[in-house]
Amino acid sequence: MQPPITRGPAKIEFGATVQYLPPYSPELNPIEMAWAWVKRLLRKAAPRRAARLKAAIDKYWGTITPSLCQGWIRHCGDATDST
């Protein structure tokens, strides 16, 4: 098992900071919003075969833009500078 990056030389070398979140809070997790986005589009498309489902997942995952991601991150209260 790897030691956590919050200790030792890795933290110093990369200048990492730690932001503690509650054990599980979907409303504070941008990836949950990304999955909700994809699932909403999948429900709308309603593919009925495995091959079409995979194609739809690939298609809709590709619709997630950096702008959407930035919005989800801001919504979760972790506004970061994108520069």
Secondary structure, 3 states (H helix, E strand, C coil): CCCCCCCHHHHHHHCCCCCCCCCCCHHHCHHHHHHHHHHHHHHHHCCCCHHHHHHHHHHHHCCCCHHHHHHHHHHCCCCCCCC
